[in-house]
Amino acid sequence: MLFSSMIFLWMFLPFTVIVNALLNPRYSNAFLLFASLLFYAWGEPIYVVLMLFSIALNWLGGLLIGKVKRGKGICLALTVLLNLAILGVFKYYDFAAGSINHLVGSEVLKIKNIALPIGISFFTFQALSYVIDLYRGKCQVQKNFLNLALYISFFPQLIAGPIVRYSDIDRQIQLRRMTTEGFSVGFRRFIYGLSKKVMISNCMAQIADKVFALSAGELTTISAWIGAVSYMMQIYYDFSGYSDMAIGLGKMFGFDFLENFRYPYLARSIREFWQRWHISLGTWFREYVYIPLGGNRKGGLRTIVNLFIVFLLTGLWHGASWTFVVWGLYHGVFQIIERMGLGRLLKKAGILGNLYCLIVVLFGWVLFRADSISYALEFASHMVAPWKYGLENALFVRPVFLLNIRSVLVFIIAVLGAGPVQAITKKITPRMHEKWKMSLIEIPLMAAMLIYSIMLLASGTYNPFIYFRF
């Protein structure tokens, strides 16, 4: 089930909110768990069994870690390995088998075409954070199976994040309370997220999909740039919009989830970009991979190796494909270069630092979106060599690009809304955000955004979510 679907907006969400509000608070967790399992089962009923197995595995693993005095490390290692084994089989087996078969030149491993359970990377990482934090003494063992099940399966952040650490919300699971203020703040956040997704991301997706569907021979420099920037806007508004909806929904039910985006396209370095983009994932890898490997505490060479490992895993986390692996390493290389001295220059570079970061990220998104590394290189070559591939404006020759008045307007709004407007208003009127919130101007505007988003959903079927496949 999608947040941006009519059945969610008109049936599931109102039903869940109303019933949860009428219930005795002591039954809230059990009801929200039921609703979350229903939410997940709506699209993939069979994989509810897999998720329940994951929940049971980590509940039992947590009980063992909390009970035994000796062998806690062994219990943790077994639980982590079993979690990773489940993730590896369902997400990476076919990728590994295909790569090995290609390398040896024959089919030594059979391709099984295993379907990827939606959100498996997200709920697996959440489960891992619970058992690891428990081992570290950062949280108490959760003996109540239903409470832990709710943490792992809670529908707002179940299938596309943000990745919530158990130690951040363990008390909220037991002591939270729904309030009118929390509901209104959450609903406001949900409307903005829905609008970002439906009004902007979907429009940018139509342009990006048409461009990336072209063969290398059909591309021109202009069309390549339009496709790349459109995808850059699509993935930001898609994922940040989903995160806004998830955070808003959590707030409506009494949960406070940490922010997942802080205008990443305003960053002046790749290091800063990852401090602003998918913050929950970056925090997870820093806390559970980078720091345990030694971080930057064991010399320059070890720091480089640790960064390569982290960004290799970051690429693999996003998908079982060599394009994602190379994309992760691509970002890792720039992180290393910045740590070797470029970062100090970027801090003083002003807008040049912003341009550097945008260009690096943009070409990275080409690699992320392309179906193969070879196509990504062809696509990028068209962007940087206009003298070779032509500057003719394909927009007017090929109406397939859908750059009508509406899409151009949305494109402009997308670029301005991805950080520039916020940066300017913050400098001019630092308190404008507080004055704007729930003002006489914002309330009717939000109502109009909600109505228009629902109209768009009702009139069309094009409604992809990029991060569902991760």
Secondary structure by P-SEA (a helix, b strand, c coil): cccccccccccaaaaaaaaaaaccccaaaaaaaaaaaaaaacccccaaaaaaaaaaaaaaaaaaaaccccaaaaaaaaaaaaaaaaaaaaccaaaaaaaaaaaaccccccccccccccaaaaaaaaaaaaaaaaaaccccccccaaaaaaaaccccccccccccccccccccccbbbbcaaaaaaaaaaaaaaaaaacccaaaaaaaaaaaaacccccccaaaaaaaaaaaaaaaaaaaaaaaaaaaaaaaaaccccccccccccccccaaaaaaccaaaaaaaaaaccccccccccccaaaaaaaaaaaaaaaaaaacccaaaaaaaaaaaaaaaaaaacaaaaaaacaaaaaaaaaaaaaaaaaaaacccaaaaaaaaaaaaccccccccccccccccccccaaaaaaaaaaaaaccaaaaaaaaacccccccccccaaaaaaaaaaaaaaaaaaaaccccccccccc
